[in-house]
Amino acid sequence: AVAGRTVPTIELATAVVPIYTRHPVAMAQQALTTQSAINGRLTLGIGLSHQRVVETVFGVPFHQPVAAMQEYLAILQPLLHGQSVSFAGKRFKSDAQLSIAAEPPSVVLAALGEHMLTLAGEQTDGTALWMVGPKTLASHVTPVITRAAEAAGRKSPRIMVGLPICVTADVQAARARAARNFAVYGQLPSYRAMLDREGAGGPEDVALIGSESDIERRLDELEHAGGNEFNASVFGSPDEQRRTFEFLQSRVGHVRHAAV
């Protein structure tokens, strides 16, 4: 709320909030309250998280996750659009209506597999990705979610590509740092599947690392593969981070959305 009121020209997004930590009614309450506070500039990104996290940290069974997300959206989306909801599923139930005066936020779904991408295209405004390279984006993500959106009569989906990025003169050192900093993402099954599709050994192979011109070319590849928004996870030394932010700032005028 503070950031939204202080900088009235930026869009704010969650990328992403795990659904198992919040009932859909509570999520809708929070999202609409935030919308009201920042005058309608929220993108609500939600996702399943991972079996290891959900079952170990939250103690909740990670069973039939796609079905759980379908039930979640069946409650969340009507409430965000000012409608009452009466729904009883296997995991989520609710009879509710909210009275928060706010425009419904854009909703995007963290989706990597075919079923989740299809659900994102059919019922939300798009997807928020992580650890997806241009090959996988072009051959898997973009066609699946676009077909689903078209079949449902929805507009072209938002495809938010999230990747580590470092503008640097020392590529080898930055790759080694990326391999250390983002190692866990090469071990989680959903991200590992995307890296395997890309033919990548680890996160350092899809991270954007190099000079400004190198990364400019990589961003163009992502755009041509269907990505229309970029979520930058900036890493590196303080000097490299400063240089990266300066580069990203120079790119903002050339893209529809950019997030850091």
C-alpha positions in Angstrom: 0.0 0.0 0.0 2.8 2.4 0.8 4.7 1.7 -2.4 1.5 2.0 -4.4 0.6 5.4 -3.0 4.2 6.7 -3.2 4.8 5.6 -6.8 1.4 5.9 -8.5 2.6 4.8 -12.0 3.8 1.3 -11.1 2.0 -2.0 -11.2 2.5 -4.3 -8.2 2.4 -8.0 -8.3 2.7 -11.1 -6.1 4.7 -13.7 -7.9 3.5 -15.9 -6.4 1.4 -16.5 -3.2 1.0 -20.3 -2.5 -2.7 -21.2 -2.2 -2.2 -23.7 0.6 -1.3 -20.9 3.1 -4.5 -18.9 2.6 -8.2 -19.9 2.1 -9.5 -18.4 -1.1 -11.9 -16.2 0.8 -9.0 -14.7 2.8 -7.0 -14.4 -0.4 -9.8 -12.5 -2.1 -10.2 -10.2 1.0 -6.5 -9.4 0.9 -6.3 -8.9 -2.8 -9.4 -6.6 -3.0 -8.2 -4.6 0.0 -4.8 -4.1 -1.7 -6.6 -3.1 -4.9 -8.5 -0.5 -3.0 -5.3 0.9 -1.4 -3.4 1.2 -4.7 -6.2 2.2 -7.0 -6.5 -0.9 -9.0 -2.9 -1.8 -10.0 -2.5 -5.2 -8.4 -1.7 -8.4 -10.3 -2.5 -11.4 -8.0 -0.1 -14.2 -8.8 -1.0 -17.5 -7.1 0.5 -21.0 -7.3 0.7 -24.4 -5.8 4.3 -24.2 -4.4 5.9 -27.6 -4.1 5.1 -30.9 -2.5 8.2 -30.7 -0.3 7.3 -27.3 1.0 3.5 -27.8 1.4 3.8 -31.1 3.2 6.9 -30.3 5.3 6.4 -26.7 6.2 2.6 -26.4 6.2 1.7 -30.0 7.1 -1.0 -30.1 4.3 -1.3 -33.1 1.9 -0.2 -32.2 -1.6 -2.8 -34.4 -3.2 -4.2 -33.8 -6.7 -2.8 -30.3 -6.9 -4.4 -29.3 -10.3 -7.9 -30.3 -8.9 -7.1 -28.3 -5.7 -6.3 -25.2 -7.9 -9.5 -25.7 -9.9 -11.5 -25.6 -6.6 -9.6 -22.6 -5.4 -10.3 -20.6 -8.5 -14.0 -21.6 -8.3 -14.2 -19.6 -5.0 -11.6 -16.9 -5.6 -12.6 -15.6 -9.0 -16.3 -15.0 -8.3 -15.4 -13.2 -5.1 -12.9 -11.0 -6.9 -15.6 -10.0 -9.3 -18.1 -9.0 -6.7 -20.2 -12.1 -6.9 -21.5 -14.4 -4.2 -20.2 -18.0 -4.1 -21.6 -21.2 -2.9 -19.1 -24.0 -3.5 -18.3 -27.3 -1.8 -15.3 -29.3 -3.2 -13.2 -32.0 -1.7 -10.6 -29.5 -0.4 -12.2 -26.1 -0.3 -15.7 -25.0 0.7 -17.4 -21.6 1.0 -20.6 -19.7 1.1 -19.6 -16.1 1.0 -19.8 -12.7 -0.6 -17.5 -9.7 0.0 -18.4 -6.0 0.2 -15.0 -4.5 -0.6 -15.3 -1.8 -3.3 -12.5 -2.5 -5.7 -11.9 -3.5 -9.3 -11.0 -7.2 -9.7 -7.2 -7.6 -10.0 -5.6 -9.4 -12.8 -4.9 -13.0 -11.8 -2.0 -15.0 -13.1 -1.2 -18.6 -12.2 2.2 -20.1 -11.7 2.0 -22.9 -14.3 4.6 -25.2 -15.9 3.0 -28.5 -16.7 0.4 -28.9 -19.4 -2.6 -29.2 -17.1 -1.8 -26.1 -15.1 -1.0 -24.1 -18.2 -4.3 -25.2 -19.7 -6.1 -24.1 -16.5 -4.2 -20.8 -16.5 -5.3 -20.1 -20.1 -8.9 -21.1 -19.5 -9.5 -19.3 -16.2 -6.9 -16.6 -15.5 -5.1 -13.8 -17.3 -1.9 -15.7 -17.8 1.1 -17.4 -16.1 4.1 -16.5 -14.0 7.1 -18.6 -14.9 10.4 -19.4 -13.3 13.4 -21.3 -14.7 11.9 -21.5 -18.2 14.3 -20.9 -21.2 13.3 -19.8 -24.7 13.2 -23.3 -26.2 10.7 -24.5 -23.6 8.8 -21.3 -23.8 8.4 -21.5 -27.6 7.7 -25.3 -27.8 5.7 -25.9 -24.6 4.4 -22.9 -22.6 3.3 -20.4 -25.2 1.4 -22.8 -27.4 -0.4 -24.7 -24.6 -1.6 -21.6 -22.7 -2.5 -19.7 -25.9 -4.6 -22.5 -27.2 -6.4 -22.8 -23.9 -7.1 -19.1 -23.7 -8.4 -19.0 -27.3 -10.6 -22.0 -26.8 -12.1 -20.3 -23.7 -12.6 -17.0 -25.6 -10.2 -15.1 -23.4 -7.7 -12.5 -24.6 -4.0 -13.3 -25.3 -2.4 -14.5 -22.0 0.2 -12.6 -20.0 3.3 -14.8 -20.0 5.6 -13.5 -17.3 9.1 -14.9 -17.7 11.1 -15.0 -14.5 14.9 -15.6 -14.6 18.1 -14.7 -12.7 19.9 -11.9 -14.4 23.4 -10.4 -14.0 25.1 -7.9 -16.3 28.8 -8.6 -15.9 32.2 -8.8 -17.5 33.1 -11.9 -15.6 30.7 -14.5 -17.0 32.4 -17.6 -15.4 32.3 -16.1 -11.9 28.6 -15.1 -12.4 27.7 -18.5 -13.6 29.4 -20.1 -10.6 27.5 -17.7 -8.3 24.2 -18.5 -10.1 24.8 -22.3 -9.7 25.3 -21.7 -5.9 22.5 -19.2 -5.3 19.8 -21.0 -7.3 20.9 -24.6 -6.8 17.6 -25.6 -5.1 15.6 -24.8 -8.3 17.6 -27.5 -10.1 16.3 -30.0 -7.5 12.6 -29.2 -7.2 10.8 -31.6 -9.6 8.7 -29.0 -11.5 11.6 -26.7 -12.2 13.9 -29.7 -13.0 11.4 -30.8 -15.6 11.6 -27.4 -17.3 15.4 -27.3 -17.2 15.4 -30.8 -18.7 13.1 -29.7 -21.5 15.5 -26.8 -22.2 18.6 -29.2 -22.2 20.0 -27.2 -19.3 22.3 -28.7 -16.7 21.3 -26.3 -14.0 19.8 -22.8 -13.3 23.1 -21.2 -14.4 22.4 -22.4 -17.9 19.1 -20.4 -18.2 20.2 -17.4 -16.2 20.8 -14.2 -18.2 24.5 -13.5 -17.7 26.9 -11.4 -19.8 27.2 -7.9 -21.3 24.4 -5.6 -22.0 24.4 -6.7 -25.7 24.4 -10.4 -24.7 21.4 -10.0 -22.4 19.6 -7.8 -24.9 19.8 -10.7 -27.4 18.6 -13.2 -24.8 15.7 -11.0 -23.9 14.8 -10.7 -27.6 14.8 -14.5 -27.8 12.4 -14.8 -24.9 10.1 -12.2 -26.5 10.1 -14.0 -29.8 9.3 -17.3 -28.0 6.1 -15.7 -26.5 7.2 -14.0 -23.3 5.5 -10.6 -23.0 6.7 -9.6 -19.5 9.9 -10.1 -17.7 10.4 -10.7 -13.9 14.1 -10.0 -13.2 15.8 -11.7 -10.2 18.9 -9.6 -10.0 22.1 -11.1 -8.5 25.8 -10.5 -8.4 28.2 -8.2 -6.7 27.0 -4.7 -5.7 28.6 -3.2 -8.8 27.1 -5.9 -11.0 23.7 -5.4 -9.5 23.9 -1.7 -10.0 24.9 -2.2 -13.7 22.1 -4.7 -14.1 19.5 -2.3 -12.7 20.8 0.4 -15.0 20.4 -1.9 -18.0 16.9 -2.9 -17.0 15.9 0.7 -16.5 17.1 1.4 -20.1 14.9 -1.5 -21.3 11.6 -0.5 -19.6 10.6 1.7 -22.5 10.9 -1.2 -24.9 8.7 -3.7 -23.1 5.1 -3.9 -21.9 5.9 -4.8 -18.3 9.0 -5.3 -16.3 9.3 -6.4 -12.7 12.2 -6.7 -10.3 
